[in-house]
Amino acid sequence: MHSIGISISRDRIFGVALEETAPVRRVVAAVSVPCSEPFGTPADAVALSEALREALPGIPLPGAVLTLPPPLTFLRPLTLPVTDLPRARAIHLAELEGNLPIEDEEILSDLLPAPRDGSGLFFAVAARRSFVENTAKHFGTAGIRVDRVVIDPVALLLLAPDTGGAPRDGIYLSTFNDVLLLRISGGGVTAARQFPQAMADRPEELIGSLREAAAPGEVPLAVFLIGEAPAPLADALPDAERVPLPEGVSSAHLAAYGAALAPLRPDVGGGFSLRTSAEAALERERDRRWRLIAGIAAGVAVLFAVGAFAFASWTAGEKAARARALVKKEFAAVAPEVRNVVQAGVQIRAKLDSLRREEKELGGDALPPADMLQLASRALPKGEIAVREISIEGNRMRIEGDAGTDARLVETYRAGLASAFGPDFSASVQESGGSVKGTSVKFTILVEKKGDLRAS
C-alpha cells in the first residue's frame, strides 16, 4: 500500500511516498522542487509530479494528502456549547464568519481533534477557499489526485510519538515550516499557537507561550521538539525530548511525511480536512452509490419477500387441495354408500355421530368388565359382607351377596359403589332381606350408567 504526502512552503514543494507492508513502513521516495513563485505555481506542481514518477518507476501515483503551512491558514480558538466533535463541526463556521480577514463565502474550515472529555474548547483552522481549490486543481492537472487537504498542526499530530494509537500527552514544538506549538492531552489539542520561523531565533515569546500552555500547578508535561530547532530555541529548552527523524526523511520533509501518514493513521487527526469541491463531490458520489446499492438491496429483499409469500401461499393452497382430496378418498372408503361427497367435513361429522349412537346402543362405550370389577372390589366395606355373584351387561353391573346380620353394611356398600363409579353412574339396592334361617342379610345392588336406565 502506497501513500503520498505533499507539503508546500514559500520556497519549495516537498513530496514523500510511503509503502506500508506489515509489519514495517518505509519511505520509498522523498523529493522536492523549488517554487518559481511563493507557494508554487502549476508548473511547479508538474515538476513535483515528474520527480515522484521518476522516483517511483512503474508505480501509478496514488491519491495524495496535501498539507498547508501556517502562513496560509488562520488558527482560532472557539468555545462552543457542545463538547463532541461532529456537532461542533456543524456549528463552528458561524463563529468564524465575520471574524477572519477573508470573505465569509471564501472560508474553508475544520476543527482540530479535541480531548475525549472536552470542555467545549476547540481550535478551528481556516484557509482561503479559492487558494485551496486552485492548488488541488494544479496538482490534479499534473497527474496527482489530491484526496485530502490538511494543515501542518495535523501533520504534527501524526508525527507525535504514538501510545496505544494516540499521540503521547505533552507539549510539541515543530520547526519544519513556521514554528508550531501544540499541547496534546487525551488524544486531542488543548492549546495551539503558530509563530513565524524568525521567532525561533528569539525564543522568549515562545517560552512564555510554552509556560502558559503548561498550566501552572499541574504535573509538568513532557516537551517534545520535532525537526531541527535553531540553537537559541534548543538552548532555552535543555530538558526537551528530541523526536528522532524517520529513516530516509530530512527535517525539511517532515510535514510531507506527516501528511503521508494521514491515510495510515485515520484516527489520529480526527478526520480533519479542508474539504475541496472535488473531495465533496467524491463524497457525494460515494453517498449516491451507497444509497443506490442500499435501494437495490432493499428492492431485491422486497422481491424475495413477495416471492416467498407467493410461494408460501401457493404451497398452502396445494396442501389444502391435497388434504381435501385425501379426506374425500378416506370418506369414500369408510362410507361407500355416500356417492356425492360435497361437504366432506360436515358429512364426516354426521357419520361419526351415527357411529357413536350405534356404538352406544351396542354397549361399545361401556367400561371394560375388568375395570368395573376392580371398582366394585375397592368399594367393599369392612365387615361381614360377601359377594356371591356379579353379572355385567354393557354399562350395567348386578351384584348379589350377603352381609351377615348387619343390614347397614348393604347401604354402606351401595354408597361406596356410587362414589367409586362417579357421577355418571347410579347405584341402587334392588333387593335386601334376611335369610330363611335369619343368620344373614341377602342383597342385590344394581350399578348402571345414567341415561341408560332400563327396567331391571
Backbone torsions as a table, in degrees:
resi	resn	phi	psi	omega
1	MET	NA	126.6	179.7
2	HIS	-109.5	148.1	172.7
3	SER	-142.1	148.8	-177.0
4	ILE	-123.5	134.1	173.2
5	GLY	-117.7	139.9	-179.6
6	ILE	-128.3	132.2	173.6
7	SER	-125.1	148.3	180.0
8	ILE	-124.3	147.9	175.2
9	SER	-136.2	-178.2	179.1
10	ARG	-61.8	-34.3	-169.6
11	ASP	-104.0	-30.2	-172.4
12	ARG	-143.6	159.9	171.1
13	ILE	-116.7	131.1	-176.5
14	PHE	-114.9	145.2	176.1
15	GLY	-135.1	135.5	177.7
16	VAL	-130.3	131.4	175.9
17	ALA	-112.6	129.9	179.7
18	LEU	-112.7	148.6	171.6
19	GLU	-123.5	123.8	179.5
20	GLU	-113.4	111.6	173.1
21	THR	-127.0	121.4	-175.0
22	ALA	-53.3	136.0	2.0
23	PRO	-102.7	23.7	-174.5
24	VAL	-119.2	158.5	174.8
25	ARG	-130.0	125.6	-176.2
26	ARG	-133.1	152.1	177.6
27	VAL	-84.8	121.8	-179.8
28	VAL	-103.9	-12.8	176.4
29	ALA	-159.9	138.1	174.5
30	ALA	-141.5	105.9	-173.4
31	VAL	-127.7	164.8	174.6
32	SER	-154.9	153.5	177.1
33	VAL	-135.3	148.0	178.3
34	PRO	-74.1	153.8	177.7
35	CYS	-93.9	128.1	176.4
36	SER	-74.9	-22.4	172.9
37	GLU	-135.9	160.0	179.4
38	PRO	-54.7	129.7	178.0
39	PHE	67.3	14.7	166.8
40	GLY	90.7	162.7	179.6
41	THR	-131.8	172.6	175.5
42	PRO	-56.3	-36.3	179.4
43	ALA	-66.7	-34.5	178.3
44	ASP	-68.3	-35.6	176.1
45	ALA	-63.4	-40.0	177.3
46	VAL	-64.2	-40.4	-179.9
47	ALA	-63.5	-41.1	178.5
48	LEU	-65.5	-39.2	179.0
49	SER	-62.2	-42.3	179.2
50	GLU	-65.6	-39.0	179.6
51	ALA	-64.8	-39.4	178.7
52	LEU	-68.2	-41.2	179.5
53	ARG	-64.9	-36.1	178.0
54	GLU	-67.9	-35.5	179.6
55	ALA	-78.6	-18.4	-178.9
56	LEU	-125.5	65.7	-176.5
57	PRO	-63.7	131.9	176.6
58	GLY	79.0	0.9	-179.1
59	ILE	-108.7	119.5	177.0
60	PRO	-62.3	136.1	-179.1
61	LEU	-71.1	123.9	177.0
62	PRO	-77.3	176.0	174.7
63	GLY	-62.0	149.7	-174.9
64	ALA	-115.1	158.0	171.6
65	VAL	-109.3	124.3	-178.1
66	LEU	-103.7	131.9	176.6
67	THR	-113.9	138.7	-178.7
68	LEU	-102.3	141.7	-178.9
69	PRO	-80.5	165.4	-179.5
70	PRO	-54.0	-37.5	-178.6
71	PRO	-61.5	-18.0	-178.4
72	LEU	-101.4	4.5	-174.7
73	THR	-130.2	165.3	176.8
74	PHE	-123.3	124.5	-178.9
75	LEU	-106.5	125.6	-178.7
76	ARG	-136.5	129.9	171.8
77	PRO	-78.3	140.7	-179.6
78	LEU	-132.7	135.7	171.3
79	THR	-106.1	115.1	-174.4
80	LEU	-113.1	156.8	-178.8
81	PRO	-78.4	14.2	177.3
82	VAL	-129.7	162.2	-179.2
83	THR	-117.2	-12.5	-179.1
84	ASP	-96.8	146.5	-173.3
85	LEU	-63.3	-44.5	-177.9
86	PRO	-58.7	-45.6	-179.8
87	ARG	-70.4	-35.3	177.8
88	ALA	-63.0	-38.7	177.9
89	ARG	-61.9	-35.0	-175.6
90	ALA	-70.5	-24.2	-173.5
91	ILE	-116.7	-9.1	-169.7
92	HIS	-70.6	-26.3	-175.3
93	LEU	-62.6	-33.2	179.4
94	ALA	-62.7	-29.3	178.8
95	GLU	-74.2	-23.4	-178.3
96	LEU	-87.5	-28.6	-176.5
97	GLU	-62.1	128.7	-178.4
98	GLY	84.8	-3.4	-178.1
99	ASN	-116.5	10.0	178.2
100	LEU	-125.6	152.4	-178.1
101	PRO	-78.5	35.1	175.1
102	ILE	-138.5	160.5	179.8
103	GLU	-64.4	148.5	-176.8
104	ASP	-58.3	-40.1	-178.0
105	GLU	-71.5	-11.2	179.3
106	GLU	-93.5	-2.9	-176.6
107	ILE	-78.0	125.1	172.2
108	LEU	-121.0	114.8	-167.7
109	SER	-141.4	157.2	171.3
110	ASP	-153.0	171.2	-177.3
111	LEU	-108.0	140.8	171.5
112	LEU	-70.0	150.8	-179.2
113	PRO	-61.1	139.9	179.0
114	ALA	-103.6	162.0	177.3
115	PRO	-60.5	156.4	-178.6
116	ARG	-60.7	-38.1	177.8
117	ASP	-102.8	58.7	-173.1
118	GLY	-68.2	162.2	-178.8
119	SER	-106.0	0.8	-174.4
120	GLY	100.9	-2.6	176.8
121	LEU	-88.1	124.1	178.6
122	PHE	-129.2	162.0	176.8
123	PHE	-120.9	115.7	178.7
124	ALA	-94.9	140.0	175.1
125	VAL	-122.6	125.2	-176.9
126	ALA	-123.7	156.6	176.6
127	ALA	-142.6	165.3	179.3
128	ARG	-76.1	123.6	-175.8
129	ARG	-56.7	-45.3	-175.7
130	SER	-61.9	-38.8	179.6
131	PHE	-66.6	-45.5	-178.5
132	VAL	-62.6	-44.3	-179.7
133	GLU	-62.3	-45.9	-177.7
134	ASN	-66.5	-41.1	179.9
135	THR	-63.3	-45.3	177.7
136	ALA	-62.0	-37.9	179.0
137	LYS	-65.8	-39.7	179.4
138	HIS	-61.8	-45.0	179.2
139	PHE	-67.3	-35.9	178.0
140	GLY	-64.0	-41.7	177.3
141	THR	-63.7	-31.6	179.9
142	ALA	-79.9	-2.6	177.5
143	GLY	99.6	10.1	177.0
144	ILE	-116.4	109.1	-179.6
145	ARG	-75.5	125.3	178.3
146	VAL	-91.6	108.9	-178.8
147	ASP	-84.3	-24.2	-172.9
148	ARG	-158.7	142.0	177.3
149	VAL	-118.2	121.3	178.9
150	VAL	-120.9	-167.2	179.9
151	ILE	-132.8	164.7	-175.2
152	ASP	-57.8	-35.0	175.1
153	PRO	-58.4	-34.6	176.1
154	VAL	-69.1	-40.8	175.5
155	ALA	-59.6	-38.5	178.4
156	LEU	-64.9	-40.4	175.9
157	LEU	-58.3	-41.2	-177.9
158	LEU	-72.0	-23.4	178.6
159	LEU	-86.6	-12.9	-176.6
160	ALA	-64.9	147.4	176.6
161	PRO	-54.8	137.9	-173.5
162	ASP	-92.1	136.3	172.1
163	THR	-134.7	104.0	178.7
164	GLY	64.0	35.0	177.6
165	GLY	87.1	0.8	179.5
166	ALA	-131.3	154.7	178.2
167	PRO	-63.9	146.5	176.6
168	ARG	-66.1	145.1	175.1
169	ASP	-65.2	140.6	178.5
170	GLY	157.9	-175.3	177.3
171	ILE	-109.4	129.7	-175.1
172	TYR	-116.8	134.7	173.6
173	LEU	-121.5	127.8	176.8
174	SER	-124.7	150.1	-178.6
175	THR	-132.8	25.0	-177.5
176	PHE	-76.3	-21.5	163.9
177	ASN	-125.4	-114.5	168.9
178	ASP	-75.8	177.7	-176.4
179	VAL	-85.4	128.7	176.6
180	LEU	-114.7	141.0	174.9
181	LEU	-126.6	121.4	177.5
182	LEU	-128.4	136.5	167.1
183	ARG	-105.9	124.2	-177.1
184	ILE	-111.8	130.1	178.2
185	SER	-146.0	129.6	179.0
186	GLY	61.7	30.9	178.2
187	GLY	82.6	-1.4	-178.8
188	GLY	-126.2	174.8	-177.0
189	VAL	-97.3	122.9	178.3
190	THR	-109.7	-9.5	174.6
191	ALA	-155.3	141.7	-178.2
192	ALA	-152.1	134.3	175.5
193	ARG	-143.7	152.9	172.7
194	GLN	-136.1	138.7	-173.1
195	PHE	-131.2	154.7	173.5
196	PRO	-62.7	150.3	-178.5
197	GLN	-57.6	-32.9	-176.3
198	ALA	-64.4	-22.1	-178.3
199	MET	-70.8	-16.5	178.0
200	ALA	-67.1	-23.4	177.5
201	ASP	-79.9	-19.6	175.7
202	ARG	-127.8	80.3	-165.3
203	PRO	-81.7	11.5	-175.2
204	GLU	-60.5	-45.8	-179.8
205	GLU	-67.0	-36.2	176.7
206	LEU	-61.5	-44.1	-179.4
207	ILE	-65.1	-38.4	177.1
208	GLY	-62.8	-43.3	177.7
209	SER	-64.8	-35.9	178.8
210	LEU	-64.6	-43.5	178.6
211	ARG	-64.2	-37.2	178.9
212	GLU	-65.7	-40.3	179.1
213	ALA	-69.3	-25.0	-177.7
214	ALA	-74.2	-10.4	177.9
215	ALA	54.7	91.9	-178.4
216	PRO	-55.0	143.0	-180.0
217	GLY	98.6	-19.9	177.7
218	GLU	-86.5	168.4	174.5
219	VAL	-62.4	130.8	-178.4
220	PRO	-54.5	132.9	-179.9
221	LEU	-91.0	151.0	174.7
222	ALA	-68.0	146.1	177.9
223	VAL	-114.2	130.4	-177.3
224	PHE	-119.3	133.9	174.4
225	LEU	-106.2	124.8	-179.9
226	ILE	-118.6	119.5	-176.6
227	GLY	103.1	175.2	180.0
228	GLU	-81.3	101.5	-179.2
229	ALA	-79.1	137.2	174.3
230	PRO	-57.4	152.7	-175.2
231	ALA	-56.3	-43.8	-179.7
232	PRO	-59.2	-39.4	179.7
233	LEU	-70.5	-42.2	179.4
234	ALA	-63.4	-39.6	179.6
235	ASP	-67.9	-31.8	-179.1
236	ALA	-74.2	-15.8	-178.8
237	LEU	-126.5	67.2	-175.1
238	PRO	-65.8	-24.9	-177.5
239	ASP	-93.0	0.5	-178.6
240	ALA	-67.9	146.2	178.6
241	GLU	-92.5	124.4	179.2
242	ARG	-85.8	124.6	178.1
243	VAL	-81.5	121.7	-176.5
244	PRO	-65.0	148.3	178.4
245	LEU	-72.8	142.0	175.2
246	PRO	-62.8	152.8	-179.3
247	GLU	-64.4	129.3	178.5
248	GLY	85.8	8.1	-178.2
249	VAL	-124.8	130.0	175.2
250	SER	-88.8	169.0	179.3
251	SER	-60.1	-35.6	-178.9
252	ALA	-67.6	-25.3	-178.2
253	HIS	-92.2	2.6	-173.1
254	LEU	-61.4	-41.8	-178.8
255	ALA	-62.8	-41.8	178.4
256	ALA	-66.2	-38.1	177.3
257	TYR	-62.7	-43.8	177.3
258	GLY	-61.2	-40.3	178.1
259	ALA	-63.9	-38.2	179.0
260	ALA	-66.0	-23.7	178.5
261	LEU	-76.0	-17.4	-173.3
262	ALA	-55.5	-46.1	178.9
263	PRO	-69.1	-22.3	-176.9
264	LEU	-87.5	-19.4	179.4
265	ARG	-131.8	67.7	-170.8
266	PRO	-64.3	-23.4	-176.1
267	ASP	-82.6	-20.5	-172.0
268	VAL	-70.8	-44.8	-176.8
269	GLY	-81.6	2.0	179.8
270	GLY	64.7	21.5	179.6
271	GLY	72.9	19.7	-178.5
272	PHE	-59.1	136.6	175.5
273	SER	-164.0	131.2	169.3
274	LEU	-84.5	98.1	-166.6
275	ARG	-72.3	114.1	175.4
276	THR	-79.3	168.0	177.7
277	SER	-61.4	-38.3	179.6
278	ALA	-64.7	-41.9	179.7
279	GLU	-65.8	-42.6	177.9
280	ALA	-62.9	-40.8	178.4
281	ALA	-64.2	-39.3	178.7
282	LEU	-62.9	-41.3	179.4
283	GLU	-67.8	-39.6	176.5
284	ARG	-61.8	-37.8	177.7
285	GLU	-66.1	-40.9	177.1
286	ARG	-61.8	-42.2	178.5
287	ASP	-64.3	-40.6	179.2
288	ARG	-63.0	-43.1	178.6
289	ARG	-64.5	-40.2	179.7
290	TRP	-63.4	-43.1	178.8
291	ARG	-64.8	-39.1	178.8
292	LEU	-62.7	-46.8	179.7
293	ILE	-63.0	-42.3	179.4
294	ALA	-63.4	-39.8	179.0
295	GLY	-64.9	-42.8	178.7
296	ILE	-63.2	-43.8	179.0
297	ALA	-61.1	-41.6	179.3
298	ALA	-65.1	-41.1	178.3
299	GLY	-62.2	-43.3	178.1
300	VAL	-62.4	-40.4	179.0
301	ALA	-62.7	-41.2	178.9
302	VAL	-64.5	-43.5	178.8
303	LEU	-60.3	-43.4	178.2
304	PHE	-62.0	-41.3	-178.9
305	ALA	-64.8	-44.4	178.9
306	VAL	-63.9	-43.3	178.2
307	GLY	-61.3	-42.6	179.0
308	ALA	-63.5	-39.8	179.4
309	PHE	-65.3	-44.2	179.6
310	ALA	-62.9	-42.5	179.3
311	PHE	-63.7	-41.3	179.1
312	ALA	-63.9	-40.3	178.8
313	SER	-63.9	-44.1	179.1
314	TRP	-62.6	-42.2	178.9
315	THR	-62.2	-41.9	179.0
316	ALA	-63.8	-40.5	178.0
317	GLY	-63.0	-42.4	178.5
318	GLU	-62.8	-41.9	178.9
319	LYS	-62.5	-42.4	180.0
320	ALA	-63.4	-41.9	179.8
321	ALA	-63.2	-42.8	178.9
322	ARG	-64.9	-38.7	179.4
323	ALA	-64.2	-42.1	178.4
324	ARG	-63.0	-42.1	179.1
325	ALA	-63.0	-39.8	179.4
326	LEU	-66.9	-38.0	178.0
327	VAL	-62.7	-45.6	179.2
328	LYS	-60.9	-41.5	-179.2
329	LYS	-64.4	-47.2	179.8
330	GLU	-64.4	-39.5	-179.4
331	PHE	-64.4	-40.8	178.9
332	ALA	-63.6	-31.6	179.7
333	ALA	-72.3	-36.9	-176.8
334	VAL	-84.2	-29.7	-178.7
335	ALA	-127.9	72.9	-176.7
336	PRO	-64.2	-19.9	-177.8
337	GLU	-72.8	-16.4	179.0
338	VAL	-89.7	118.5	-175.0
339	ARG	-92.7	-34.4	-175.0
340	ASN	-110.7	99.8	-179.4
341	VAL	-92.4	99.5	-178.2
342	VAL	-101.6	-60.1	176.4
343	GLN	-107.3	85.1	-171.8
344	ALA	-58.6	-41.1	-178.0
345	GLY	-61.8	-46.0	179.8
346	VAL	-63.8	-43.0	-178.2
347	GLN	-67.8	-35.7	178.9
348	ILE	-66.3	-42.8	179.1
349	ARG	-62.5	-39.6	178.2
350	ALA	-64.4	-40.0	-179.8
351	LYS	-66.6	-39.4	179.5
352	LEU	-65.5	-41.7	177.6
353	ASP	-60.4	-40.5	178.8
354	SER	-63.7	-41.9	179.7
355	LEU	-65.8	-36.9	179.1
356	ARG	-65.1	-40.1	179.0
357	ARG	-63.4	-42.2	178.6
358	GLU	-63.4	-40.9	-179.9
359	GLU	-64.2	-38.9	-179.0
360	LYS	-66.1	-41.3	179.2
361	GLU	-64.3	-33.2	180.0
362	LEU	-87.8	0.5	-179.4
363	GLY	79.1	20.4	-177.3
364	GLY	-72.5	-17.7	179.9
365	ASP	-97.3	13.4	-177.5
366	ALA	-74.5	155.8	173.4
367	LEU	-64.9	145.6	176.5
368	PRO	-60.1	142.4	-179.1
369	PRO	-55.2	-38.6	-178.5
370	ALA	-61.4	-40.3	178.7
371	ASP	-65.4	-40.5	179.8
372	MET	-64.0	-40.8	179.5
373	LEU	-65.1	-38.3	-179.8
374	GLN	-64.9	-40.7	178.3
375	LEU	-66.1	-39.8	179.5
376	ALA	-65.7	-37.0	-179.2
377	SER	-68.1	-40.5	-178.8
378	ARG	-67.6	-27.7	-176.7
379	ALA	-79.9	-10.1	-178.5
380	LEU	-59.8	128.2	179.3
381	PRO	-81.2	163.7	175.7
382	LYS	-75.5	138.8	-179.6
383	GLY	138.1	-175.0	-178.3
384	GLU	-83.4	82.7	178.5
385	ILE	-137.3	138.9	-177.4
386	ALA	-140.1	140.7	176.4
387	VAL	-98.1	123.7	-177.1
388	ARG	-96.8	-34.0	-174.6
389	GLU	-154.1	139.8	175.4
390	ILE	-132.5	131.5	175.5
391	SER	-124.1	138.8	-176.8
392	ILE	-125.0	132.3	176.3
393	GLU	-139.7	102.6	-177.6
394	GLY	63.7	-121.8	179.9
395	ASN	-95.5	17.8	-179.7
396	ARG	-117.4	134.0	178.5
397	MET	-131.7	127.9	178.3
398	ARG	-109.4	126.7	-177.7
399	ILE	-117.6	125.9	177.7
400	GLU	-120.1	142.0	-179.8
401	GLY	-177.1	-169.8	177.4
402	ASP	-135.5	154.4	-173.0
403	ALA	-123.0	40.2	178.2
404	GLY	60.5	-134.1	-178.2
405	THR	-106.1	0.1	-176.3
406	ASP	-104.0	104.0	-178.3
407	ALA	-68.6	-19.8	-178.9
408	ARG	-67.9	-23.6	178.7
409	LEU	-63.3	-29.5	-179.9
410	VAL	-64.5	-46.5	179.2
411	GLU	-65.9	-36.4	177.8
412	THR	-62.5	-41.2	179.9
413	TYR	-66.5	-40.5	-179.7
414	ARG	-61.8	-45.3	179.4
415	ALA	-63.3	-37.9	178.1
416	GLY	-64.7	-38.7	177.9
417	LEU	-65.8	-41.9	179.2
418	ALA	-61.9	-39.3	179.1
419	SER	-70.4	-39.2	-177.1
420	ALA	-68.0	-39.8	-176.4
421	PHE	-83.6	-16.9	175.3
422	GLY	89.6	179.7	-173.3
423	PRO	-70.6	-16.1	179.8
424	ASP	-78.0	-10.2	-177.9
425	PHE	-118.6	155.1	173.4
426	SER	-119.0	147.3	177.3
427	ALA	-127.2	124.0	-177.7
428	SER	-136.1	145.7	177.2
429	VAL	-82.6	114.5	-179.6
430	GLN	-84.0	-30.5	-176.4
431	GLU	-156.2	136.7	177.2
432	SER	-154.9	125.1	-179.4
433	GLY	-171.2	165.5	-178.9
434	GLY	-76.3	158.8	178.5
435	SER	-79.4	172.6	-179.5
436	VAL	-61.9	-40.6	-178.4
437	LYS	-80.9	-10.7	-179.5
438	GLY	74.0	21.3	-178.3
439	THR	-99.2	-9.4	-178.5
440	SER	-153.5	164.7	177.4
441	VAL	-111.7	116.3	179.4
442	LYS	-88.6	147.7	-177.9
443	PHE	-144.8	158.9	171.4
444	THR	-135.9	122.3	-179.5
445	ILE	-118.4	132.9	179.4
446	LEU	-109.5	124.6	174.8
447	VAL	-113.8	124.1	-179.1
448	GLU	-149.0	156.8	-178.0
449	LYS	-75.5	137.6	179.2
450	LYS	-65.1	142.0	-176.7
451	GLY	93.0	-17.9	176.0
452	ASP	-108.3	18.1	-176.3
453	LEU	-61.5	124.9	177.6
454	ARG	-131.2	162.0	-179.2
455	ALA	-62.8	131.6	-179.9
456	SER	-81.9	NA	NA
